[in-house]
Amino acid sequence: MRKPETLAPAGSMETLSAALRTGADAVYVGGKRFSARSSASNFSDEELAQAAALCHRYGAKLYLAVNTIISDSESQDFCNYIKYTSSIGVDAYIVQDFGCAEIIKKAVPDAVLHASTQMSVHTAVGAEMLSEFGWERVVPARELDSKAIKKICDADIETEIFVHGALCMSVSGQCYMSAVMGSRSANRGCCGQACRLPYSAAENKKFSALSLKDLSLLPNTDELSAIGVDSLKIEGRMKRPEYVASAVNELNKALNGETPDMQFLRGVFSRSGFTNGYFTGNKKDMFGVREKEDVVAARSLIPEIHELYRFERTAYEIDIHAVIAENENVEITAKCGNTYVTVYGDIPDKAQNRPTDLSAVEKQLSKLGDTVFRAKSITADIDDGLFIPMGKLNELRRELAEKLTEKITEKNTPKYSITEYSPSLPKYSKQTFGEKLPLRVYCRTAEQAETAIDKAEFIIADSRIWLCGNVPSFFREYSDRIILSPPRFMPYEDAVIKRISEMKDEYGINRIFCHTPDFIAIGRKLGMKMHGSFTLNVFNSYSAEKMAEFGLEDCVFSMETTLEQLDKVRTAMPLGLAVYGNLPLMLTVNCPIENEVGCKNCTRTLTDRTGRKLPVVCSRFYKEILNPDVLYMLDRTDELKNITFGLVFLNDENAQQTKNVLSCVKPDGKITRGLYYRGIQ
């Protein structure tokens, strides 16, 4: 059984050094731009070069997170950034945006792509599609249990799993709460952590209904290794060096068969302890907050943790051989695996008193404590009666270590083919929709669907309507105008694929709404007509074009766009825009209401600290927390440029309310224009 990689986070050079000195096999970092942790210190371009060299000195790898979505106006800067970071030897790129991935591959064809957990991949079929399109690794959603992870591990792609650190309440890449509430987009690396604020199903103003305990799977490393996980990832690019060093140290202990000190790690940092609930399938007792006791405990442990990374770590054992011959320059060679270096000194003197012998050579050449080397063997061929001053041997040892370090670092640094590619927008005309905006209506109930079918271009049928039987009879009559919307999160895809196939055969419905890459993979597998949701986070022309390459007929553009930005997009892919509804703020696998008041006492809402009530929609595999304010743009369709259709997103509207929406009757209560005018960071 192959030992998985220990992958550590670093938000600064000090943390990077701490991770490497405590035994990380790889480190992931972010630069000053395009990183989903913009609040971390992050690395300047010069620091990235230093970071790459330091990792490669240890034989470790450096992965660069460029896992934000980018706008068209940023594409050239992004391309230049990729070319620079490839030139310094970044080992792989962690990417969310398919447009970014396309730019990377055109700029650096042999670059290595890792699919960020922000991509929301949570099935084996989704992982296999990524492999087909050239991705080497996937970081699946953190909400998967061991069986679902094993299925992905069996696919032809490397699998990287988060094993320690903070847990977001929402499935990564599917959280819009921070963006909608404060214009700070998680998909742009600016999450304001609105979920850590008080929310309650029982109107308790001090309750944190959306705050989970920290994750730790360190006691489960044997099982993770056995099911074939390739990389064990520690979360925490915003954490201090002490946190990273202690997590790396305990993870390596676990991988070496020792028992990790979970009490020690809890003292370093936790939120009411740790959870492995997603992995084991036992999701009880997963909620927690940072408490005063947690903070006090951490302070007392800092001096102890510093000892873990105070000194350089031995990364290599080397063989050293010295040749000290009369009338010849001293020659010392070091061998590290297949790597050799030789240094030369002065011609030795005749010994006046005690000649230099093997013992003296061993004593001076073994002093490698300030390097990444340890002498495995020291041998010498020494002629009689010769003398070399200790200072000279020390100088040669330092030169030897420096040259060997340079050669090993160079050997471990990947070399890429960097092209002259420069991003340019496709030469397409702006899209138009004629006099009246065609509407596609997302329906959660059969009543909504039957009411909307006469006025809508397409009905997007939520899985509650068709997944478990009792399919409305009119589905057969209108089969070509119905798009099946599978469950947004479904770790066991086989049953869902089977049901979609049955709907295709029995009802003639051949359209699927694609929430994430998993559903694109399913649509391709079943030969269906595919329509992209805004949850694919298509935010630029390059991503839209990639969706077309995957085979999608059209796609709803990101709801985090501005109308001004959307107007500048150029793609042959027909685009739509969400124009009505209580839009999803979070996709969660844990139920915050059940945790607080129990399932039988479901309130169907969470109340925030200002008294606003957020609707919570329940499904078998997940929950959706919706925005309390209704997005409404149906009175401003003349301002919607460069699209061909609008998406109406229904929640609990009855038949009459559905008719009103489709007749452009402005809803009662507070409405929002979303982010279409104010934008995001």
N, C-alpha and C positions, 0 to 999 in steps of 0.2 A: 504494500500500500504506500503510495507516494505521499510525502509530507506536503501539506498545503503551504502556500506562500503566506508569510506574515506581512500584512500591508498596513502601514501606519500613516496617519495624517500629519501634516505640518503646515502651520500658518506663518512660520518665521524660520530664519536660519538656525536660531537656538533650538527650536523644537525639532527641526530636521536632524541636527547633530545628535540630540538626545535620542531620537528614534533609531538612528543608525548605530549609536554606541550601545544601545540595549538590545540590538539584534534584529532589527527590521530587515526583511528581504527586499522590500520595496516601499517607497513613500509616494503618496500622492499630494500634490500641492496645487495652488491656484496662483495665477499671475495677478497683476493689478487690474486686468480686464478679463471679461468673458468667463468669470468664475462664479459658481453658485453660492459662494460664501464671501461676498464682497465686504462683509464686516470684519473679516480676519485681516491681519496685517498684510498677508500675501507677499508675493515676491516681485521685485522689479526685474527688468530684463537682465541686468547684470547679476542680480542674486540668483536668477534661474540658471544662468551659466555656472555659477559657483555651486549651486545645488546639484546640477547634473554631474559635475566633476566629483563632488563629494560622494554622491551615491555610487558612482562608477568606481571610485577608489575602493569602496567596500565590496564591490561586486553586487551591489543592490541596483534596483531599477527605479527610475523616476517617471511617474505618470502625471501628466498635466491635465487638470480639470478645466475644460473649456465647455462646461455643461450648462450654459445659458442659451436661450433663444436670442437670435440677433436680428436686427432690422437690415433692410437692403442697404441703407446708408452706412452701415458698419462693415459691410462685406470686404471692402478693400483693406481696411485696417486689420480685420480678422485674418485675411489671407497673408498679409505681411507678417503678422504675429506668428502664424503657423510656420512660415518659411524660416523665420528667425529661430524659433524654438526647435525646429527640426535640425537646424545647423549646429545647435549646441548639444544635440543628442538626447532629446526627450524620448523615452522608450515607448510611450503610448499616450493617446489622447482619450480622455473620458468625455463623451459627447452625448448631448440630448437631441439637439436640433439636426434633423436630416439634411437641411441645407448646409449647415456647418460641416457635416461629414462629407458632403459632396465637394465643397471647397477644399477641404483637407486632402481628399484623394486626387483632386486635379492639380493641386499645388505640390503635393508630395505623394506620388502614387504608391510608394511602399511604406507609408506611415501605418501605424498600428492603431486600430479603433477599438475602444471599449465602450459599450452601450451603458450610459449612466442609468442609475436607478430612477432618475427623472423621466426616463423614457416610459416608465410604467409597465415594462414587460413582466408578465407573471405566468406565462405558460411555456411549455416545451415547444409548441408549434410556433410561437412568436420568436423564441430563441433560435429555432432552426432557420427561420426566414432571415434573421440577421446574419447568420453564418453564410447563408446562400449569397447575400449581398456584400460579403467581404469583411464582416466584423469578426474579430478574434475572441472577444470576451463580452459577456453580458453580466450586468449587476441587476439581478431581478428585484422586484418589489420586496420590501422587508416584511411584508405581512404574510408570507408563505410559510406553510408548515413543512416538516421534514419530507413528507411524501411528494409534495409538489416540487420541492427543491431537487429531490432525487431525479424526478422526471426531466427536469431541465439539465441536470448534470449528465444524463444519458444522451443528450443531444450533442451534435458535433460542434461544440463551441465551449470555450473555457467559461467557468462559472465563478463569480466572485460574490461572497455573501458577507453582509454586515454582521459582526459578532459581538461588538461592544460599543456602547455610546448612546447618545440621545436618540429617541424615537419620535418622529413626527406623528401627530394624530392622523394626518391625511396620507393617503398613498402619494408618494413623491411624484411630482409632475402634474398632479391632479388637484392641487390646492391653489385656490384663487382668493382666499380670505384676505390675506395681507394686501393683495393688489386692489381688491374692490373696496376694502375699508380704509386703506391709507395710501393707495397708489404705489405701494412697495411690493413689487412682483417677486415671488419665490422663483419663478421661471427666468427671471432676470438677475437672480443672485441677491436680491434686496429684501428678503423676507423680514418683516417686522415682528414675527412671532406673536401675532395676535391671538393665537391659540393658547398661549400661556396666561392670558388674562382671565378674569372670572367669567364663567358661564355656568348656568344651572338649569336643570329640568324642574327644580322645585323653587325657583326664584330666590335661591340662597346667594346673596351677593358676595360671599367669601369662598364659594365653591369653584374649583377649577375642573370643569367637566371635560376639558379637551387636553389635559396634561397627562401624559403617560410617564411611567417609570422609565429609567434608562434600560436599554437592552444589554444583556450579557449572555452569550452562548459559550463562554469559556469552559464551563463544566461539560459542554456537549461536543468538544472538539473531536473526540474519538468517533462519534457518530457522523459528524461533518466530514471527517477524513474518509470514513468508510463509504459514504454515499457518493464520493467523488468530487467534492468541492475543491477547486483549484487555488482559491485565494481567500483568506480570512481577513476581513477588513474592519479596522477600528475607525469609528466615526470621531470627528473632533478637530477639524482644521481651525476652529476658533479657541481651542483649549490650550492650556499652558504646557510647557515642556514636561513638567512633573507628571501631569496626567498621561501624556503620551508614553513617557518612559515606563511608568508603572504598568500601563495596559500592555505594552509590548512585552515587558518582562514576564508578566503573569501568563500571557497567551503562549509565549514560548515554553514556559514551564509546563503548561497543559499539553502542548504538542509533544513534549519530551516525556510524557507519562507521569509527570508530577501533578499534585493537586494545587490548582491556583488558589491564592489567598483572596477569597471574595470579600472577606471582612475588611482587608486592607484596601481593596479597590473601592469598596463602599465608602471608606473613610476619605479616599482621594477625591471622589466625586460620584454622587448619585442623586437620584430624586426618589427618596423614600425606599432606597434599595434598587434591586434589579428585577427584570422579568425575562422569561424565555417563552412567554405565552403563545406567541405566534408560531414558533418553531414546534412546540409540543402540542399545540392545538387547545391548550387550556388557557383561555383568555380571561379567566377570573383574576382579580387582584393585579391588574396591569396598570392601574392609574396611580399617579404619584406626583408630588411637587418637591421642589428644593426647600429643605427645612433648615432652620438655624443650626440644629445639631450637625447636619451634614457639613456646613461651612466651618464650624469650629473644629471638627475632626480633621479636616483637610489641612488646616494650618499646622497642626502638630506633626504631620507626616513629611512635610517638605524637606527638612534636613536629611532624613533617611532616604528619600527618593533621589536626592542629588547624588548620592553615592553610586547610584545605578549607572550614571552617565558622566561621572567626573573625569574618567580617563578614556583614552582611545581603546577601542575593542579590537582584539586580535581577529582578523578576518582571514588570514592566510598563514600557513606554515611554509617556511622556505628552507632550502638547503643552500649552505654557503661553503664555498671552497676557495682557499687562498693559495697562491703560488708565490713563494718568497725565495728567489734564486739569486745567486751571486751575479753581479753585473747586469741584472735585468730589472726592469721596472716591476714593482709589486703589482700583482694582478689578483683581483678578488671578483668572483662570479657568484651571483645569486640565481637560484632556480626556483620558480613558483609555477608548478604545473608544467606547461609547455613554454613558459615565458622565461627568458634568460636576459640578464644584464651583466655587464662587466665594467669595472672601474680600474683605473691604473694610478699607482702612486710613484714616488721617487725610487731610485735605486737604493736598496738597503745599505746601511753602513756596516763596517766590521764591528763586531761587538767588543767593547772595551772591558766590560765586566760580565754581566749576565746576558746571554743571547736570547733573542725572541724565540719562544717555543709555542707548541700548540695550545698549552694552557693560557698563555698570554693572549694569543689570537682569539681563543674562545671567549675569554673574559671581556674583551673590548667589542668584538663583533656581535655578541649576544645581547648587548644593551639596546634593545629595540622597543623599549617601553613607550616611547612617544610616537610610535608608528602603528600601522595596522598589521604588522608582521610579528611572527614569533619564529625563532630559529629552531627548526626540527633537527638539523644536524649541522655541525661546523667541522670541516676537515681542512687539512692543509698539507702542502708539499713544501718543506722548509729545508734549505741547505744549512749546513752547520756553520756556526760562528757568525751569524748575521743579526743585526739589530734594527728594529723599527720603533721609534718613539710611540708611546701610547696615544699622544695627541694626533699623530698622523693616522693611526689605525681608526681613531674616532672620526676623523674627517672622512676617511674612505667609507666607513660604515654609514655616515650620514648621506654621502653622495650616492652610495649604493641604494639606500632606502628611497631616496628622492627619485632616482632614475627608474627603479622598479615600480614605484608608485605611479610615475608618469606613464610607463609602458602598460601597466595593468589598467589604469584609468582609460587610456586610449583604446586598449583592446576591448574594454567593456562598453565603450561608447558607440552606439549604432551610427552608421553612415547612411544617409538617404539620398535619393535622386530628387533634387528640387528643381521643379520646372519653371518656365517663364510665365506660367498661367496668371492671369489677372481677371477677377470676376467682372462680368458685364451682364447687364440685365437683358433678358430675351427681348427680341424686337416684336412685341405683340401690342396690338391696340388695346385700349381700355375696354373693359367689359360693360355691357349695358343690359337693361332688363325691359326696355320698352316703356309703355305708359303706366302699367301697373306692376308692382313688385310681386312675382310669384312667391307663394308661401309654402313652406314645408312645415308640418305641424307634428311636434313630438308629443305623443299621447300616452298617458299612463293608464287610462281606462278604456274599455270598449265603448263606453258612452261617448267619450271625447272623440274617439276615432270615427264612430258612425256619424257623429254630428259634423265633423270636419271634412269628411271624405268628398263632399260635393264642391267645397270651396278651395281645398288645398291642392297644390300640385302633386305632393306626395304626403302620405301619412307615415310617420316614423313610429312604429309600434313598439312600445316598451315591452320587455320580456314578460312582465306580469300578465300581459294580454294573451300570449301565445305559447309560452314555454311549457306550462304544465297542463295543457288541454283546454277545453271550452273555448276554442277559437271561434270568433264571431263568423257567422255564415257569410257575411258580405266580403270577407277576405278573398273568397274564390272569384267573385265577380270583379273585384278591383285589384287583382293580384299584381298587376304591373305598376300600380301606384302605391304599393305598400313596401316600406323598407323595414326589415326586421332589425330591432335594436337589441343585441344580446346583453346579458348582465355586464355592467362596466368592469366588474372584477369577478373572475371565475377561475380559481386556481386549478379546478379539475375540468378541463375543457372538453373531454371526450363526450360526455352526456349532452352538453350544449351543442357540439358539432353534430351529433346524431339527431338532435331535435331540429336544428336548422335544416339539415338534409331532408328530414321528413316534411317540413313545411314547404320545401322546394318541390318535393315529389307529389305531395298530397294536395297542395293549394296553388302550386305554380308560382310561388313567390321566390323571386331570384335576386333580391336586393338586400344588402346588409349595411348597417350603419357602423362604421369603424371608429371605435373610441380610442384605441391604442394600436401599436403594431401587431399585437396578438390577433386582432380582428381582421386586419389586412391579410395576415397569414391564413386565417380561416377562410376568408372570401376567396383568396387565390386557390386554396386547396379544393374548395367546392365549386369553383368556376362561376362565382356570383358576380353581379354588378355591385361595385363598391362605392360607398358615399362616405366621405370623411367628416368626423365630428370636430367641433372646436377644441375638444380635449386632446387632439393630436398636436395642438400648439403650433400650428402652421403660422409663422410670423413673418415670412419673407418669401420672395419670388422663388428662391432656390429650393426651399422646402416644398412649395407648391408644385414645382416641376418634378421633384422627386416623387411626390404622391402620384403624379401622372405616370411616371415610370413604373411604379408599383402596380398600376392598373386601375387606380381610382377614377371614376367618371367625373367627380366634383368633390369639393371639400368646403366645410364651413371654416372661415378664417378665424384666427385667434380672437377671443373677445377682449384680449388685453391690448389690441391695436387702437390706434386713433384713426378717425376717418381720413385725416390728412395723410397718414402713413399708408393706409389701404389704397388710397387713390394713386399712389406711386408704384404699386406692385405691378409687375409685368409677368404674366404667365398665360399659357394656353389652357390651363386648368380652370374650369368654371368655378367661381368662388361664391360663397354665401356668407351671410352675417346674421348672428343672433339679433332679433329685433323685438322680442317680447319674452317675458317670463321671470320667475324666481330662479335665477341661475344658480347652479351648484357652486358653493364656496369650498366644500371639502367632500372627498370620497373617503369614507372611513370603513375599516373592517371591524373595529370595536364599536360597541354601541354606548355612547355617553349617557343616554337616558337609562338604559338597563342597569348600568353601573351605579347610578345614583339612586333611582327610585324603584328599580325592578321593572321587568317587562310588562307585568300585569297592570302597573300604574303608569303606563306610557302617556306622556303629555304631548308627544309629537312635536314639541318645540324645545329650544334652549333659549333662556333669557340672558342677555348680556348685561354688563354693569350699568348700561344706560336705560335698561328696561325694554329694549327691542327684543322681539321674539323671532328666532330663526327657525323656520320649518325644518323638520327632520323626517326624511322619507326612508322607510324601512324596506329592505330587500333581504333575500336569504343569505347572500354572501357579503353584503355591504350595506352601509347607510350613506345617504346623501344629505349634507347640511346645506340648506339653501339660503340665498340672500332674502331677507325679509321684504326688501323693496323690489317692486316689479320693474324690470328693464322695459322701457317703452320707447320705441322708435318708429312706430307705425304712423305717427303724425309728422314724421320728418323724412319720409322716403325720398323726397326730392334731394336731400343732402347725402344720400347713400350712393356713392360713386364706385364704379369698378367692381360691381357684383352682379350676379344673375338671379339670385333668389334670397329670401329671408327665412330665418328659422324662428318659428314660434315654439316656445318651450312651456308646455302646460304642466301644472302640478295637480291641484285638487279642484280645478274649475269644473263646474257642472255643465250640462248641455247648453243652457241659456248663456252662461258666461263664456263658453267656447264660441257660441255664435257671435256674441258681442265683440270678442277679440278679433275674430275674422272679419267683422264688419267695421273694424277700426274704431270701436267705441272705447274711449279712454277709460281705463279702470279707476275705480274708487281707491282712495288711499294714496300713500306716498309712492311716487315713481322715481326711477333713476335713469339717467342717460348712460350709465355704466362708465366705462373708461374711454369712450369714443371721442370725447372732447378734452378731458383732463390728462389722459395718458398715465404712464407708469414710469418709475425710475428704472 
